[in-house]
Amino acid sequence: MPVDYDYLSKTIAALTEGEDDPIALMATIACEVHHADDRFDWTGFYRVTGPEMLKIGPYQGGHGCLTIPFSRGVCGAAARTKEVQLVPDVNAFADHIACASSTQSELVLPVFDTAGEVIAVFDIDSDQPDAFTQNDADQLAAILKRTFAATA
């Protein structure tokens, strides 16, 4: 059954109303999105913690990579290019980092602050090939934009 993005968006908005701490927001989004669909095997954030460096943040699922440079992998590509990465087959992605051998497809969205700077990426892995659609990307990008609009 596909994600009810209207319901998911309203739930996240209600849970995060008045909250401006980015870690609290990330933890809530990771939990709600992870449990919204069986396709979502690993759901979490990698935060920008230094020049060209991502570090694991709140997540749901098995362990993830602790750090990812902007120069590597799908998450690094999303941070570097500031563009959504919709990868139907991670084995065909030239520089994929296998944090979990079960990952078959991946969706990574950059997270922006009010100044338009990337503060994190939101990474969703699936153990199913070609699990994500452009609609998933668009709906999740809208949720991230609304949720992080108040953070600096």
Chimera marker file (.cmm) of the C-alpha trace (Angstrom):
<marker_set name="trace">
<marker id="1" x="0.000" y="0.000" z="0.000" r="1" g="1" b="0" radius="0.5"/>
<marker id="2" x="1.524" y="3.342" z="-1.002" r="1" g="1" b="0" radius="0.5"/>
<marker id="3" x="2.363" y="5.969" z="1.576" r="1" g="1" b="0" radius="0.5"/>
<marker id="4" x="-0.475" y="8.337" z="2.488" r="1" g="1" b="0" radius="0.5"/>
<marker id="5" x="1.715" y="11.422" z="2.183" r="1" g="1" b="0" radius="0.5"/>
<marker id="6" x="-1.094" y="13.790" z="3.172" r="1" g="1" b="0" radius="0.5"/>
<marker id="7" x="-1.534" y="11.918" z="6.461" r="1" g="1" b="0" radius="0.5"/>
<marker id="8" x="2.249" y="11.595" z="6.959" r="1" g="1" b="0" radius="0.5"/>
<marker id="9" x="2.767" y="15.316" z="6.361" r="1" g="1" b="0" radius="0.5"/>
<marker id="10" x="0.005" y="16.283" z="8.802" r="1" g="1" b="0" radius="0.5"/>
<marker id="11" x="1.340" y="13.856" z="11.432" r="1" g="1" b="0" radius="0.5"/>
<marker id="12" x="4.888" y="15.213" z="11.180" r="1" g="1" b="0" radius="0.5"/>
<marker id="13" x="3.598" y="18.807" z="11.269" r="1" g="1" b="0" radius="0.5"/>
<marker id="14" x="1.574" y="18.100" z="14.412" r="1" g="1" b="0" radius="0.5"/>
<marker id="15" x="4.451" y="16.302" z="16.149" r="1" g="1" b="0" radius="0.5"/>
<marker id="16" x="7.016" y="18.980" z="15.333" r="1" g="1" b="0" radius="0.5"/>
<marker id="17" x="4.889" y="22.107" z="15.809" r="1" g="1" b="0" radius="0.5"/>
<marker id="18" x="6.926" y="24.756" z="17.605" r="1" g="1" b="0" radius="0.5"/>
<marker id="19" x="10.117" y="22.661" z="17.574" r="1" g="1" b="0" radius="0.5"/>
<marker id="20" x="13.225" y="24.265" z="16.100" r="1" g="1" b="0" radius="0.5"/>
<marker id="21" x="15.949" y="21.872" z="17.236" r="1" g="1" b="0" radius="0.5"/>
<marker id="22" x="17.224" y="20.167" z="14.070" r="1" g="1" b="0" radius="0.5"/>
<marker id="23" x="18.126" y="16.894" z="15.835" r="1" g="1" b="0" radius="0.5"/>
<marker id="24" x="14.659" y="16.574" z="17.375" r="1" g="1" b="0" radius="0.5"/>
<marker id="25" x="13.106" y="17.285" z="13.982" r="1" g="1" b="0" radius="0.5"/>
<marker id="26" x="15.341" y="14.719" z="12.273" r="1" g="1" b="0" radius="0.5"/>
<marker id="27" x="14.578" y="12.045" z="14.876" r="1" g="1" b="0" radius="0.5"/>
<marker id="28" x="10.836" y="12.553" z="14.488" r="1" g="1" b="0" radius="0.5"/>
<marker id="29" x="10.916" y="12.542" z="10.681" r="1" g="1" b="0" radius="0.5"/>
<marker id="30" x="13.156" y="9.447" z="10.546" r="1" g="1" b="0" radius="0.5"/>
<marker id="31" x="10.784" y="7.542" z="12.841" r="1" g="1" b="0" radius="0.5"/>
<marker id="32" x="7.556" y="8.574" z="11.122" r="1" g="1" b="0" radius="0.5"/>
<marker id="33" x="8.824" y="8.008" z="7.581" r="1" g="1" b="0" radius="0.5"/>
<marker id="34" x="10.494" y="4.697" z="8.455" r="1" g="1" b="0" radius="0.5"/>
<marker id="35" x="7.234" y="3.255" z="9.782" r="1" g="1" b="0" radius="0.5"/>
<marker id="36" x="5.098" y="4.674" z="6.939" r="1" g="1" b="0" radius="0.5"/>
<marker id="37" x="6.015" y="2.036" z="4.342" r="1" g="1" b="0" radius="0.5"/>
<marker id="38" x="7.550" y="-1.452" z="4.237" r="1" g="1" b="0" radius="0.5"/>
<marker id="39" x="9.770" y="-0.362" z="1.340" r="1" g="1" b="0" radius="0.5"/>
<marker id="40" x="11.737" y="1.825" z="3.753" r="1" g="1" b="0" radius="0.5"/>
<marker id="41" x="14.398" y="-0.504" z="5.183" r="1" g="1" b="0" radius="0.5"/>
<marker id="42" x="16.762" y="2.175" z="6.577" r="1" g="1" b="0" radius="0.5"/>
<marker id="43" x="15.674" y="5.759" z="7.110" r="1" g="1" b="0" radius="0.5"/>
<marker id="44" x="17.839" y="8.503" z="8.520" r="1" g="1" b="0" radius="0.5"/>
<marker id="45" x="19.876" y="11.629" z="8.311" r="1" g="1" b="0" radius="0.5"/>
<marker id="46" x="23.516" y="12.354" z="7.674" r="1" g="1" b="0" radius="0.5"/>
<marker id="47" x="24.346" y="15.803" z="9.065" r="1" g="1" b="0" radius="0.5"/>
<marker id="48" x="26.907" y="18.235" z="7.682" r="1" g="1" b="0" radius="0.5"/>
<marker id="49" x="29.433" y="18.382" z="10.547" r="1" g="1" b="0" radius="0.5"/>
<marker id="50" x="32.478" y="19.844" z="8.833" r="1" g="1" b="0" radius="0.5"/>
<marker id="51" x="33.773" y="20.960" z="5.471" r="1" g="1" b="0" radius="0.5"/>
<marker id="52" x="32.563" y="18.442" z="2.859" r="1" g="1" b="0" radius="0.5"/>
<marker id="53" x="31.751" y="15.858" z="5.578" r="1" g="1" b="0" radius="0.5"/>
<marker id="54" x="28.553" y="14.095" z="6.628" r="1" g="1" b="0" radius="0.5"/>
<marker id="55" x="28.125" y="12.301" z="9.957" r="1" g="1" b="0" radius="0.5"/>
<marker id="56" x="25.319" y="9.923" z="10.849" r="1" g="1" b="0" radius="0.5"/>
<marker id="57" x="22.395" y="11.491" z="12.646" r="1" g="1" b="0" radius="0.5"/>
<marker id="58" x="19.064" y="10.191" z="13.884" r="1" g="1" b="0" radius="0.5"/>
<marker id="59" x="17.980" y="7.066" z="12.016" r="1" g="1" b="0" radius="0.5"/>
<marker id="60" x="15.792" y="3.957" z="12.097" r="1" g="1" b="0" radius="0.5"/>
<marker id="61" x="16.970" y="0.527" z="10.963" r="1" g="1" b="0" radius="0.5"/>
<marker id="62" x="20.282" y="-1.298" z="11.171" r="1" g="1" b="0" radius="0.5"/>
<marker id="63" x="23.601" y="0.454" z="11.642" r="1" g="1" b="0" radius="0.5"/>
<marker id="64" x="24.774" y="2.948" z="9.028" r="1" g="1" b="0" radius="0.5"/>
<marker id="65" x="28.102" y="4.371" z="7.983" r="1" g="1" b="0" radius="0.5"/>
<marker id="66" x="29.404" y="6.794" z="10.609" r="1" g="1" b="0" radius="0.5"/>
<marker id="67" x="30.876" y="9.333" z="8.193" r="1" g="1" b="0" radius="0.5"/>
<marker id="68" x="30.518" y="9.999" z="4.479" r="1" g="1" b="0" radius="0.5"/>
<marker id="69" x="32.552" y="12.588" z="2.575" r="1" g="1" b="0" radius="0.5"/>
<marker id="70" x="30.721" y="14.749" z="0.025" r="1" g="1" b="0" radius="0.5"/>
<marker id="71" x="32.975" y="13.152" z="-2.612" r="1" g="1" b="0" radius="0.5"/>
<marker id="72" x="31.600" y="9.612" z="-2.119" r="1" g="1" b="0" radius="0.5"/>
<marker id="73" x="28.397" y="7.683" z="-2.536" r="1" g="1" b="0" radius="0.5"/>
<marker id="74" x="24.774" y="8.616" z="-3.055" r="1" g="1" b="0" radius="0.5"/>
<marker id="75" x="24.588" y="10.694" z="0.138" r="1" g="1" b="0" radius="0.5"/>
<marker id="76" x="27.730" y="12.586" z="-0.802" r="1" g="1" b="0" radius="0.5"/>
<marker id="77" x="26.311" y="13.267" z="-4.266" r="1" g="1" b="0" radius="0.5"/>
<marker id="78" x="23.098" y="14.715" z="-2.770" r="1" g="1" b="0" radius="0.5"/>
<marker id="79" x="25.097" y="16.987" z="-0.448" r="1" g="1" b="0" radius="0.5"/>
<marker id="80" x="27.591" y="18.006" z="-3.154" r="1" g="1" b="0" radius="0.5"/>
<marker id="81" x="25.080" y="18.722" z="-5.933" r="1" g="1" b="0" radius="0.5"/>
<marker id="82" x="22.216" y="19.885" z="-3.662" r="1" g="1" b="0" radius="0.5"/>
<marker id="83" x="19.953" y="17.648" z="-5.758" r="1" g="1" b="0" radius="0.5"/>
<marker id="84" x="17.749" y="14.660" z="-4.965" r="1" g="1" b="0" radius="0.5"/>
<marker id="85" x="19.360" y="11.323" z="-5.802" r="1" g="1" b="0" radius="0.5"/>
<marker id="86" x="16.835" y="8.700" z="-6.919" r="1" g="1" b="0" radius="0.5"/>
<marker id="87" x="18.779" y="5.463" z="-7.453" r="1" g="1" b="0" radius="0.5"/>
<marker id="88" x="16.764" y="2.445" z="-8.645" r="1" g="1" b="0" radius="0.5"/>
<marker id="89" x="19.789" y="0.091" z="-8.508" r="1" g="1" b="0" radius="0.5"/>
<marker id="90" x="22.625" y="0.938" z="-6.125" r="1" g="1" b="0" radius="0.5"/>
<marker id="91" x="24.872" y="-1.619" z="-7.843" r="1" g="1" b="0" radius="0.5"/>
<marker id="92" x="24.741" y="0.528" z="-10.985" r="1" g="1" b="0" radius="0.5"/>
<marker id="93" x="25.703" y="3.724" z="-9.094" r="1" g="1" b="0" radius="0.5"/>
<marker id="94" x="29.404" y="4.219" z="-9.787" r="1" g="1" b="0" radius="0.5"/>
<marker id="95" x="30.483" y="5.222" z="-6.282" r="1" g="1" b="0" radius="0.5"/>
<marker id="96" x="27.838" y="3.620" z="-4.048" r="1" g="1" b="0" radius="0.5"/>
<marker id="97" x="28.962" y="3.020" z="-0.463" r="1" g="1" b="0" radius="0.5"/>
<marker id="98" x="27.538" y="-0.249" z="0.848" r="1" g="1" b="0" radius="0.5"/>
<marker id="99" x="26.754" y="0.540" z="4.477" r="1" g="1" b="0" radius="0.5"/>
<marker id="100" x="24.374" y="-2.447" z="4.400" r="1" g="1" b="0" radius="0.5"/>
<marker id="101" x="24.647" y="-5.310" z="1.921" r="1" g="1" b="0" radius="0.5"/>
<marker id="102" x="20.837" y="-5.633" z="1.779" r="1" g="1" b="0" radius="0.5"/>
<marker id="103" x="20.348" y="-2.199" z="0.160" r="1" g="1" b="0" radius="0.5"/>
<marker id="104" x="19.084" y="-2.475" z="-3.427" r="1" g="1" b="0" radius="0.5"/>
<marker id="105" x="17.755" y="1.035" z="-4.107" r="1" g="1" b="0" radius="0.5"/>
<marker id="106" x="18.104" y="4.420" z="-2.468" r="1" g="1" b="0" radius="0.5"/>
<marker id="107" x="16.502" y="7.851" z="-2.261" r="1" g="1" b="0" radius="0.5"/>
<marker id="108" x="18.546" y="10.720" z="-0.811" r="1" g="1" b="0" radius="0.5"/>
<marker id="109" x="17.225" y="14.266" z="-0.403" r="1" g="1" b="0" radius="0.5"/>
<marker id="110" x="19.263" y="17.316" z="0.578" r="1" g="1" b="0" radius="0.5"/>
<marker id="111" x="17.976" y="19.220" z="3.624" r="1" g="1" b="0" radius="0.5"/>
<marker id="112" x="18.345" y="22.996" z="3.510" r="1" g="1" b="0" radius="0.5"/>
<marker id="113" x="18.349" y="25.715" z="6.146" r="1" g="1" b="0" radius="0.5"/>
<marker id="114" x="16.610" y="29.056" z="5.586" r="1" g="1" b="0" radius="0.5"/>
<marker id="115" x="19.737" y="30.423" z="3.849" r="1" g="1" b="0" radius="0.5"/>
<marker id="116" x="19.627" y="27.611" z="1.263" r="1" g="1" b="0" radius="0.5"/>
<marker id="117" x="22.661" y="25.809" z="2.675" r="1" g="1" b="0" radius="0.5"/>
<marker id="118" x="22.692" y="22.024" z="2.953" r="1" g="1" b="0" radius="0.5"/>
<marker id="119" x="22.601" y="21.076" z="6.640" r="1" g="1" b="0" radius="0.5"/>
<marker id="120" x="22.000" y="17.339" z="6.113" r="1" g="1" b="0" radius="0.5"/>
<marker id="121" x="20.777" y="14.708" z="3.713" r="1" g="1" b="0" radius="0.5"/>
<marker id="122" x="17.790" y="12.450" z="4.326" r="1" g="1" b="0" radius="0.5"/>
<marker id="123" x="18.645" y="8.923" z="3.230" r="1" g="1" b="0" radius="0.5"/>
<marker id="124" x="16.124" y="6.152" z="2.633" r="1" g="1" b="0" radius="0.5"/>
<marker id="125" x="17.372" y="2.697" z="1.656" r="1" g="1" b="0" radius="0.5"/>
<marker id="126" x="15.261" y="-0.197" z="0.456" r="1" g="1" b="0" radius="0.5"/>
<marker id="127" x="16.011" y="-3.893" z="0.278" r="1" g="1" b="0" radius="0.5"/>
<marker id="128" x="13.827" y="-3.919" z="-2.860" r="1" g="1" b="0" radius="0.5"/>
<marker id="129" x="15.109" y="-2.894" z="-6.294" r="1" g="1" b="0" radius="0.5"/>
<marker id="130" x="13.574" y="0.214" z="-7.888" r="1" g="1" b="0" radius="0.5"/>
<marker id="131" x="11.556" y="0.897" z="-4.728" r="1" g="1" b="0" radius="0.5"/>
<marker id="132" x="11.210" y="4.669" z="-5.007" r="1" g="1" b="0" radius="0.5"/>
<marker id="133" x="9.259" y="6.935" z="-7.336" r="1" g="1" b="0" radius="0.5"/>
<marker id="134" x="9.514" y="10.578" z="-8.280" r="1" g="1" b="0" radius="0.5"/>
<marker id="135" x="6.333" y="11.075" z="-6.234" r="1" g="1" b="0" radius="0.5"/>
<marker id="136" x="8.156" y="9.751" z="-3.140" r="1" g="1" b="0" radius="0.5"/>
<marker id="137" x="10.964" y="12.226" z="-3.796" r="1" g="1" b="0" radius="0.5"/>
<marker id="138" x="8.610" y="15.168" z="-4.371" r="1" g="1" b="0" radius="0.5"/>
<marker id="139" x="6.400" y="14.446" z="-1.354" r="1" g="1" b="0" radius="0.5"/>
<marker id="140" x="9.332" y="13.896" z="1.011" r="1" g="1" b="0" radius="0.5"/>
<marker id="141" x="11.106" y="17.017" z="-0.271" r="1" g="1" b="0" radius="0.5"/>
<marker id="142" x="7.966" y="19.040" z="0.514" r="1" g="1" b="0" radius="0.5"/>
<marker id="143" x="7.798" y="17.585" z="4.049" r="1" g="1" b="0" radius="0.5"/>
<marker id="144" x="11.472" y="18.396" z="4.644" r="1" g="1" b="0" radius="0.5"/>
<marker id="145" x="11.062" y="21.934" z="3.313" r="1" g="1" b="0" radius="0.5"/>
<marker id="146" x="8.063" y="22.640" z="5.554" r="1" g="1" b="0" radius="0.5"/>
<marker id="147" x="9.664" y="21.066" z="8.625" r="1" g="1" b="0" radius="0.5"/>
<marker id="148" x="13.042" y="22.775" z="8.356" r="1" g="1" b="0" radius="0.5"/>
<marker id="149" x="11.735" y="26.171" z="7.176" r="1" g="1" b="0" radius="0.5"/>
<marker id="150" x="12.058" y="27.591" z="10.690" r="1" g="1" b="0" radius="0.5"/>
<marker id="151" x="15.574" y="26.353" z="11.477" r="1" g="1" b="0" radius="0.5"/>
<marker id="152" x="18.668" y="28.397" z="10.876" r="1" g="1" b="0" radius="0.5"/>
<link id1="1" id2="2" r="1" g="1" b="0" radius="0.2"/>
<link id1="2" id2="3" r="1" g="1" b="0" radius="0.2"/>
<link id1="3" id2="4" r="1" g="1" b="0" radius="0.2"/>
<link id1="4" id2="5" r="1" g="1" b="0" radius="0.2"/>
<link id1="5" id2="6" r="1" g="1" b="0" radius="0.2"/>
<link id1="6" id2="7" r="1" g="1" b="0" radius="0.2"/>
<link id1="7" id2="8" r="1" g="1" b="0" radius="0.2"/>
<link id1="8" id2="9" r="1" g="1" b="0" radius="0.2"/>
<link id1="9" id2="10" r="1" g="1" b="0" radius="0.2"/>
<link id1="10" id2="11" r="1" g="1" b="0" radius="0.2"/>
<link id1="11" id2="12" r="1" g="1" b="0" radius="0.2"/>
<link id1="12" id2="13" r="1" g="1" b="0" radius="0.2"/>
<link id1="13" id2="14" r="1" g="1" b="0" radius="0.2"/>
<link id1="14" id2="15" r="1" g="1" b="0" radius="0.2"/>
<link id1="15" id2="16" r="1" g="1" b="0" radius="0.2"/>
<link id1="16" id2="17" r="1" g="1" b="0" radius="0.2"/>
<link id1="17" id2="18" r="1" g="1" b="0" radius="0.2"/>
<link id1="18" id2="19" r="1" g="1" b="0" radius="0.2"/>
<link id1="19" id2="20" r="1" g="1" b="0" radius="0.2"/>
<link id1="20" id2="21" r="1" g="1" b="0" radius="0.2"/>
<link id1="21" id2="22" r="1" g="1" b="0" radius="0.2"/>
<link id1="22" id2="23" r="1" g="1" b="0" radius="0.2"/>
<link id1="23" id2="24" r="1" g="1" b="0" radius="0.2"/>
<link id1="24" id2="25" r="1" g="1" b="0" radius="0.2"/>
<link id1="25" id2="26" r="1" g="1" b="0" radius="0.2"/>
<link id1="26" id2="27" r="1" g="1" b="0" radius="0.2"/>
<link id1="27" id2="28" r="1" g="1" b="0" radius="0.2"/>
<link id1="28" id2="29" r="1" g="1" b="0" radius="0.2"/>
<link id1="29" id2="30" r="1" g="1" b="0" radius="0.2"/>
<link id1="30" id2="31" r="1" g="1" b="0" radius="0.2"/>
<link id1="31" id2="32" r="1" g="1" b="0" radius="0.2"/>
<link id1="32" id2="33" r="1" g="1" b="0" radius="0.2"/>
<link id1="33" id2="34" r="1" g="1" b="0" radius="0.2"/>
<link id1="34" id2="35" r="1" g="1" b="0" radius="0.2"/>
<link id1="35" id2="36" r="1" g="1" b="0" radius="0.2"/>
<link id1="36" id2="37" r="1" g="1" b="0" radius="0.2"/>
<link id1="37" id2="38" r="1" g="1" b="0" radius="0.2"/>
<link id1="38" id2="39" r="1" g="1" b="0" radius="0.2"/>
<link id1="39" id2="40" r="1" g="1" b="0" radius="0.2"/>
<link id1="40" id2="41" r="1" g="1" b="0" radius="0.2"/>
<link id1="41" id2="42" r="1" g="1" b="0" radius="0.2"/>
<link id1="42" id2="43" r="1" g="1" b="0" radius="0.2"/>
<link id1="43" id2="44" r="1" g="1" b="0" radius="0.2"/>
<link id1="44" id2="45" r="1" g="1" b="0" radius="0.2"/>
<link id1="45" id2="46" r="1" g="1" b="0" radius="0.2"/>
<link id1="46" id2="47" r="1" g="1" b="0" radius="0.2"/>
<link id1="47" id2="48" r="1" g="1" b="0" radius="0.2"/>
<link id1="48" id2="49" r="1" g="1" b="0" radius="0.2"/>
<link id1="49" id2="50" r="1" g="1" b="0" radius="0.2"/>
<link id1="50" id2="51" r="1" g="1" b="0" radius="0.2"/>
<link id1="51" id2="52" r="1" g="1" b="0" radius="0.2"/>
<link id1="52" id2="53" r="1" g="1" b="0" radius="0.2"/>
<link id1="53" id2="54" r="1" g="1" b="0" radius="0.2"/>
<link id1="54" id2="55" r="1" g="1" b="0" radius="0.2"/>
<link id1="55" id2="56" r="1" g="1" b="0" radius="0.2"/>
<link id1="56" id2="57" r="1" g="1" b="0" radius="0.2"/>
<link id1="57" id2="58" r="1" g="1" b="0" radius="0.2"/>
<link id1="58" id2="59" r="1" g="1" b="0" radius="0.2"/>
<link id1="59" id2="60" r="1" g="1" b="0" radius="0.2"/>
<link id1="60" id2="61" r="1" g="1" b="0" radius="0.2"/>
<link id1="61" id2="62" r="1" g="1" b="0" radius="0.2"/>
<link id1="62" id2="63" r="1" g="1" b="0" radius="0.2"/>
<link id1="63" id2="64" r="1" g="1" b="0" radius="0.2"/>
<link id1="64" id2="65" r="1" g="1" b="0" radius="0.2"/>
<link id1="65" id2="66" r="1" g="1" b="0" radius="0.2"/>
<link id1="66" id2="67" r="1" g="1" b="0" radius="0.2"/>
<link id1="67" id2="68" r="1" g="1" b="0" radius="0.2"/>
<link id1="68" id2="69" r="1" g="1" b="0" radius="0.2"/>
<link id1="69" id2="70" r="1" g="1" b="0" radius="0.2"/>
<link id1="70" id2="71" r="1" g="1" b="0" radius="0.2"/>
<link id1="71" id2="72" r="1" g="1" b="0" radius="0.2"/>
<link id1="72" id2="73" r="1" g="1" b="0" radius="0.2"/>
<link id1="73" id2="74" r="1" g="1" b="0" radius="0.2"/>
<link id1="74" id2="75" r="1" g="1" b="0" radius="0.2"/>
<link id1="75" id2="76" r="1" g="1" b="0" radius="0.2"/>
<link id1="76" id2="77" r="1" g="1" b="0" radius="0.2"/>
<link id1="77" id2="78" r="1" g="1" b="0" radius="0.2"/>
<link id1="78" id2="79" r="1" g="1" b="0" radius="0.2"/>
<link id1="79" id2="80" r="1" g="1" b="0" radius="0.2"/>
<link id1="80" id2="81" r="1" g="1" b="0" radius="0.2"/>
<link id1="81" id2="82" r="1" g="1" b="0" radius="0.2"/>
<link id1="82" id2="83" r="1" g="1" b="0" radius="0.2"/>
<link id1="83" id2="84" r="1" g="1" b="0" radius="0.2"/>
<link id1="84" id2="85" r="1" g="1" b="0" radius="0.2"/>
<link id1="85" id2="86" r="1" g="1" b="0" radius="0.2"/>
<link id1="86" id2="87" r="1" g="1" b="0" radius="0.2"/>
<link id1="87" id2="88" r="1" g="1" b="0" radius="0.2"/>
<link id1="88" id2="89" r="1" g="1" b="0" radius="0.2"/>
<link id1="89" id2="90" r="1" g="1" b="0" radius="0.2"/>
<link id1="90" id2="91" r="1" g="1" b="0" radius="0.2"/>
<link id1="91" id2="92" r="1" g="1" b="0" radius="0.2"/>
<link id1="92" id2="93" r="1" g="1" b="0" radius="0.2"/>
<link id1="93" id2="94" r="1" g="1" b="0" radius="0.2"/>
<link id1="94" id2="95" r="1" g="1" b="0" radius="0.2"/>
<link id1="95" id2="96" r="1" g="1" b="0" radius="0.2"/>
<link id1="96" id2="97" r="1" g="1" b="0" radius="0.2"/>
<link id1="97" id2="98" r="1" g="1" b="0" radius="0.2"/>
<link id1="98" id2="99" r="1" g="1" b="0" radius="0.2"/>
<link id1="99" id2="100" r="1" g="1" b="0" radius="0.2"/>
<link id1="100" id2="101" r="1" g="1" b="0" radius="0.2"/>
<link id1="101" id2="102" r="1" g="1" b="0" radius="0.2"/>
<link id1="102" id2="103" r="1" g="1" b="0" radius="0.2"/>
<link id1="103" id2="104" r="1" g="1" b="0" radius="0.2"/>
<link id1="104" id2="105" r="1" g="1" b="0" radius="0.2"/>
<link id1="105" id2="106" r="1" g="1" b="0" radius="0.2"/>
<link id1="106" id2="107" r="1" g="1" b="0" radius="0.2"/>
<link id1="107" id2="108" r="1" g="1" b="0" radius="0.2"/>
<link id1="108" id2="109" r="1" g="1" b="0" radius="0.2"/>
<link id1="109" id2="110" r="1" g="1" b="0" radius="0.2"/>
<link id1="110" id2="111" r="1" g="1" b="0" radius="0.2"/>
<link id1="111" id2="112" r="1" g="1" b="0" radius="0.2"/>
<link id1="112" id2="113" r="1" g="1" b="0" radius="0.2"/>
<link id1="113" id2="114" r="1" g="1" b="0" radius="0.2"/>
<link id1="114" id2="115" r="1" g="1" b="0" radius="0.2"/>
<link id1="115" id2="116" r="1" g="1" b="0" radius="0.2"/>
<link id1="116" id2="117" r="1" g="1" b="0" radius="0.2"/>
<link id1="117" id2="118" r="1" g="1" b="0" radius="0.2"/>
<link id1="118" id2="119" r="1" g="1" b="0" radius="0.2"/>
<link id1="119" id2="120" r="1" g="1" b="0" radius="0.2"/>
<link id1="120" id2="121" r="1" g="1" b="0" radius="0.2"/>
<link id1="121" id2="122" r="1" g="1" b="0" radius="0.2"/>
<link id1="122" id2="123" r="1" g="1" b="0" radius="0.2"/>
<link id1="123" id2="124" r="1" g="1" b="0" radius="0.2"/>
<link id1="124" id2="125" r="1" g="1" b="0" radius="0.2"/>
<link id1="125" id2="126" r="1" g="1" b="0" radius="0.2"/>
<link id1="126" id2="127" r="1" g="1" b="0" radius="0.2"/>
<link id1="127" id2="128" r="1" g="1" b="0" radius="0.2"/>
<link id1="128" id2="129" r="1" g="1" b="0" radius="0.2"/>
<link id1="129" id2="130" r="1" g="1" b="0" radius="0.2"/>
<link id1="130" id2="131" r="1" g="1" b="0" radius="0.2"/>
<link id1="131" id2="132" r="1" g="1" b="0" radius="0.2"/>
<link id1="132" id2="133" r="1" g="1" b="0" radius="0.2"/>
<link id1="133" id2="134" r="1" g="1" b="0" radius="0.2"/>
<link id1="134" id2="135" r="1" g="1" b="0" radius="0.2"/>
<link id1="135" id2="136" r="1" g="1" b="0" radius="0.2"/>
<link id1="136" id2="137" r="1" g="1" b="0" radius="0.2"/>
<link id1="137" id2="138" r="1" g="1" b="0" radius="0.2"/>
<link id1="138" id2="139" r="1" g="1" b="0" radius="0.2"/>
<link id1="139" id2="140" r="1" g="1" b="0" radius="0.2"/>
<link id1="140" id2="141" r="1" g="1" b="0" radius="0.2"/>
<link id1="141" id2="142" r="1" g="1" b="0" radius="0.2"/>
<link id1="142" id2="143" r="1" g="1" b="0" radius="0.2"/>
<link id1="143" id2="144" r="1" g="1" b="0" radius="0.2"/>
<link id1="144" id2="145" r="1" g="1" b="0" radius="0.2"/>
<link id1="145" id2="146" r="1" g="1" b="0" radius="0.2"/>
<link id1="146" id2="147" r="1" g="1" b="0" radius="0.2"/>
<link id1="147" id2="148" r="1" g="1" b="0" radius="0.2"/>
<link id1="148" id2="149" r="1" g="1" b="0" radius="0.2"/>
<link id1="149" id2="150" r="1" g="1" b="0" radius="0.2"/>
<link id1="150" id2="151" r="1" g="1" b="0" radius="0.2"/>
<link id1="151" id2="152" r="1" g="1" b="0" radius="0.2"/>
</marker_set>
